[in-house]
Amino acid sequence: METTADYGLTIETTQGRGAWETPRLGHGFFGRTGGASRGRFFSLNLSRHVGDDPETVAINWQRVRAVMPPFVRIATLNQVHGVDVHVIGDDYDGARPSGDGMVTATPGIALAIFTADCVPMLMVDAEAKVAGAFHAGWRGTLAGIAGIGLRRMTEAGADLRRIEVLLGPSIGRCCYEVDAELGRRFTAAWPRAASRVAPGRGSKAMLDLRGVLTDQLKDAGLSPESIAQVGPCTRCASELFFSRRAAGGQTCGLQLSFIGFIDGAAG
């Protein structure tokens, strides 16, 4: 984890992983520290749609933009826990389409995903300069957003043999308690998920979302070496990352994950 000097912002990145060191590729997973928000949004909440003070969120964005690569535009979604994936191109006008994934082959655009326990999934084909960002909660994971994301990447010009994936900070099996029936739905839809579901208390099960996504990506043709998990369980590390579970199910702040290629004219 890298910490900036000015505000104590933290950002998870990768080191020594080929495509992720590609010139002009910017990516990372912000944590919750270093912001100005208070109360249940403490401190680096970057969502304008959870009830936080708009002026405070604007301050948080100013701090983030000061340490992010010089992207011309930042694209976001109205995330709905589904599998719709949008192509973001030169004509992007700042709208927030409903969906849970974006891909782009346009430099200067950062694809940004908000989470507070769900899995932020970043993809890149460094040679084709195609990037993708996806929001994977249990609904999207169950519906196969990992494979759908890979297909949208290849449709945008990526090669499956070159795609690399990062699964960012999110709730782990240690803390993700769900109804046992949901665990059975996962194993029925994705047989390999049987190893990712553990018995919980009573009628509960413990679900490993990042593990299920990893298996789905492998089944879709990615090698294990092209998939990495970055960062801790968000509930275990709730002092560093927003976690809806740690907040007792209440609305809380959201952290930002981003990826994109920087326009050569941007600096």
C-alpha positions in Angstrom: 0.0 0.0 0.0 1.3 3.4 -1.0 0.6 6.5 1.2 0.7 10.0 -0.1 2.4 12.7 2.0 -0.2 15.5 1.8 -3.4 14.0 3.3 -2.6 10.4 4.3 -4.5 9.0 1.3 -3.8 5.3 0.8 -3.9 3.5 -2.5 -3.3 -0.1 -3.2 -1.2 -0.8 -6.3 0.9 -3.6 -7.8 4.6 -4.0 -8.2 6.6 -6.1 -10.6 3.6 -7.4 -12.7 4.4 -6.8 -16.4 1.4 -5.2 -17.9 0.7 -3.1 -14.8 4.0 -1.3 -15.3 3.0 -0.3 -18.8 3.9 3.3 -19.5 0.9 5.6 -19.3 -1.3 3.1 -17.6 -2.8 4.4 -14.4 -4.6 2.2 -11.9 -5.2 1.7 -8.2 -7.6 1.0 -5.3 -8.1 4.0 -2.9 -8.8 3.3 0.7 -10.9 5.4 3.1 -8.1 7.4 4.7 -7.1 11.0 4.0 -10.5 12.5 3.3 -12.6 15.3 4.9 -15.9 13.4 5.4 -17.3 12.9 8.9 -19.7 10.5 10.7 -20.5 7.3 8.9 -18.8 8.6 5.8 -15.4 9.1 7.5 -13.2 10.0 5.7 -12.4 9.7 1.9 -15.9 9.0 0.7 -15.9 9.7 -3.1 -19.6 8.9 -3.9 -22.0 11.8 -4.4 -25.0 9.6 -4.1 -24.9 8.2 -0.5 -26.0 11.2 1.4 -22.7 12.8 2.3 -22.2 16.6 2.2 -21.6 17.6 -1.4 -19.0 20.2 -0.5 -17.1 17.7 1.5 -17.2 15.1 -1.3 -15.9 17.8 -3.6 -12.9 18.4 -1.3 -12.3 14.6 -1.3 -12.3 14.6 -5.1 -9.9 17.5 -5.2 -7.4 15.5 -3.0 -7.8 12.4 -5.1 -7.4 14.2 -8.4 -4.2 15.8 -7.0 -2.6 12.3 -6.7 -4.2 10.5 -9.6 -2.5 10.4 -13.0 -3.7 13.3 -15.2 -6.8 11.7 -16.8 -8.9 14.1 -18.9 -12.2 12.5 -17.8 -13.3 10.0 -15.1 -16.2 7.7 -16.1 -18.6 6.3 -13.4 -21.7 4.3 -13.4 -25.1 4.0 -11.6 -24.2 0.6 -10.2 -27.1 -1.7 -9.9 -25.6 -5.1 -9.0 -26.1 -6.5 -12.5 -23.9 -7.5 -15.5 -24.4 -4.7 -18.0 -21.1 -3.5 -19.4 -20.7 -0.2 -21.3 -18.1 0.9 -23.8 -16.7 4.3 -22.9 -15.3 6.1 -25.9 -14.4 9.6 -27.3 -18.1 10.6 -27.1 -18.3 10.1 -23.3 -20.3 13.1 -21.9 -20.0 12.5 -18.2 -23.3 10.6 -17.9 -23.7 7.7 -15.4 -25.3 4.9 -17.3 -26.8 2.1 -15.2 -24.6 -1.0 -15.2 -21.7 -2.6 -13.4 -18.8 -2.6 -15.9 -17.0 -0.4 -18.4 -14.3 -1.0 -21.0 -12.4 1.6 -23.0 -9.8 1.7 -25.7 -9.7 5.5 -25.5 -6.7 7.2 -23.7 -7.4 9.9 -21.2 -10.4 8.2 -19.6 -10.3 6.6 -16.2 -12.9 4.0 -15.5 -14.0 4.3 -11.8 -15.8 1.8 -9.7 -17.2 2.4 -6.2 -17.3 -0.3 -3.5 -17.8 -1.0 0.2 -17.3 -4.8 0.4 -18.1 -5.8 -3.2 -15.2 -6.7 -5.4 -13.6 -4.1 -7.7 -12.2 -6.0 -10.7 -9.7 -4.2 -13.0 -8.6 -5.7 -16.3 -6.0 -4.7 -18.9 -4.5 -5.7 -22.2 -1.4 -3.6 -22.2 -0.5 -4.3 -25.8 -3.9 -3.4 -27.2 -4.3 -0.6 -24.6 -7.8 -1.8 -23.6 -8.8 -1.4 -20.0 -11.9 -2.5 -18.0 -13.4 -1.9 -14.6 -16.2 -4.0 -13.0 -18.2 -4.0 -9.8 -18.8 -7.6 -8.6 -21.2 -8.1 -5.7 -22.8 -11.5 -5.1 -25.5 -10.9 -7.7 -23.1 -9.9 -10.4 -20.7 -12.7 -9.6 -23.5 -15.3 -9.6 -24.7 -13.9 -13.0 -21.2 -14.3 -14.4 -19.9 -10.7 -14.7 -16.3 -12.0 -14.8 -16.8 -13.9 -18.1 -19.0 -11.1 -19.5 -16.3 -8.6 -18.7 -13.7 -10.7 -20.6 -15.9 -10.9 -23.6 -16.5 -7.2 -23.7 -12.7 -6.7 -23.4 -12.1 -8.9 -26.4 -14.9 -7.2 -28.4 -13.0 -3.9 -27.7 -9.8 -5.3 -29.2 -8.2 -7.1 -26.3 -6.6 -10.6 -26.6 -7.7 -13.1 -24.0 -4.1 -14.4 -23.9 -2.8 -11.0 -22.8 -5.5 -9.9 -20.4 -4.5 -9.5 -16.7 -6.9 -9.0 -13.8 -6.7 -7.5 -10.4 -9.4 -8.3 -7.8 -9.2 -5.4 -5.3 -9.9 -5.0 -1.6 -13.3 -6.6 -0.7 -15.0 -8.6 2.0 -13.3 -12.0 2.5 -14.7 -15.5 3.3 -13.7 -14.8 6.8 -16.4 -12.2 7.2 -18.9 -12.7 4.3 -21.7 -14.6 5.9 -24.7 -15.3 3.6 -27.7 -17.6 3.7 -26.9 -21.2 3.1 -29.4 -21.2 0.3 -27.3 -18.6 -1.5 -24.3 -20.8 -1.1 -26.2 -23.6 -2.7 -27.2 -21.3 -5.6 -23.5 -20.6 -6.2 -22.5 -24.2 -6.3 -25.4 -25.1 -8.5 -24.5 -22.4 -11.0 -20.7 -22.7 -10.7 -19.7 -26.2 -9.5 -16.1 -25.1 -8.7 -17.6 -22.7 -6.2 -18.1 -25.6 -3.8 -14.6 -25.0 -2.6 -15.3 -21.4 -2.1 -18.3 -21.9 0.2 -17.8 -22.9 3.8 -20.3 -23.8 6.5 -21.3 -20.9 8.7 -23.4 -20.6 11.8 -26.8 -22.4 11.7 -28.4 -21.7 8.4 -25.5 -19.5 7.2 -22.5 -20.0 4.9 -19.3 -18.2 4.4 -18.7 -17.1 0.8 -15.4 -16.3 -0.9 -16.3 -13.9 -3.7 -12.8 -13.2 -4.9 -12.2 -17.0 -5.0 -15.3 -17.6 -7.1 -14.3 -14.8 -9.5 -10.8 -16.2 -9.8 -12.3 -19.6 -10.8 -14.6 -18.0 -13.3 -11.8 -16.1 -14.9 -9.7 -19.3 -15.1 -12.7 -21.2 -16.6 -13.0 -18.4 -19.2 -9.4 -19.0 -20.3 -7.1 -16.9 -18.2 -4.0 -18.4 -16.7 -3.6 -18.3 -12.8 -0.6 -16.1 -13.2 -2.7 -13.4 -14.9 -5.0 -13.0 -11.9 -4.0 -11.3 -8.6 -5.8 -10.4 -5.5 -4.9 -7.0 -4.0 -5.6 -5.8 -0.5 -7.2 -7.2 2.6 -10.7 -8.1 3.7 -12.5 -4.8 3.9 -14.4 -5.7 7.0 -11.3 -6.9 8.8 -9.5 -3.7 7.7 -12.5 -1.3 8.1 -10.2 1.4 9.5 -8.6 1.5 6.1 -11.5 0.6 3.8 -15.2 1.3 3.8 -17.2 -1.8 4.7 -21.0 -2.0 4.7 -20.8 -5.1 6.9 -18.6 -3.3 9.4 -21.1 -0.4 9.5 -23.8 -2.8 10.5 -25.6 -2.7 7.2 -26.0 1.1 7.3 -25.2 3.3 4.3 -21.5 4.3 4.5 -18.9 5.9 2.3 -17.6 4.3 -0.9 -14.0 3.9 -2.0 -12.8 4.3 -5.5 -11.0 1.9 -7.8 -9.8 3.1 -11.2 -7.9 2.2 -14.4 -7.2 3.8 -17.7 -4.5 4.9 -20.2 -3.3 8.4 -19.9 -3.6 10.6 -23.1 -0.1 11.5 -24.4 -1.2 15.2 -24.5 -2.3 15.1 -20.8 1.2 15.1 -19.4 
